[in-house]
């Protein structure tokens, strides 16, 4: 028997068992996607099996627009009492709580994994330590050379230089105050003489001396 015929022969039983086990509505595409992953059935075999089972009355078929929905015949299942339904609801709540707890644990583990992944490995950490040791050794050597030098400025010498600077600065400000009025007076005199030359009478002869 060829592979295609084997699929066609096996498809109705697999599809019927799947719909009864899941007991929920599916499109032909959904059934194909799920069974193809687990059993390797082709889409043509799944579609033909669904149509065949619906014609035989083993499953139900509903048409919604251009799409067909298939589900198991509910008459084949026992009637569920209110007590059973309540038990199923309680079981669903319990399983939902467990799922949420597992999801939270997964998030914590993912965060821990991310942190560990971003951290340095042991070889990388050892290499980093060696580089830091070399850097510290270089700084220590430089510090020792500075301490061993003989050209350091003592605090007394530093204070003496500062005092001299203050003295010369004070003297400079004093002389600046003395010179500034003289410069201003000289500038005003020159300006006055220039204005006098400009305002001299135009009828004055060249030989006539300028009035002072």
Secondary structure, DSSP 4 states (H G I P E B T S, - for coil): --HHHHHHHHHHHHHHHHHHHH-S-EEHHHHHHHHHHHH---HHHHHHHHHHHHHHTSEEEEEETTEEEEEE-GGGSPPPPHHHHHHHHHHHHHHHHHHHHHHHHHHHHHHHHHHHHHSPPHHHHHHHHHHHHHHHHHHHHHHHHHHH-S-PPPHHHHHHHHHHHHHHHHHHHHHHHHHHHHHHHHHHHHHHHHHHHHTS-TT--TTSPPP-
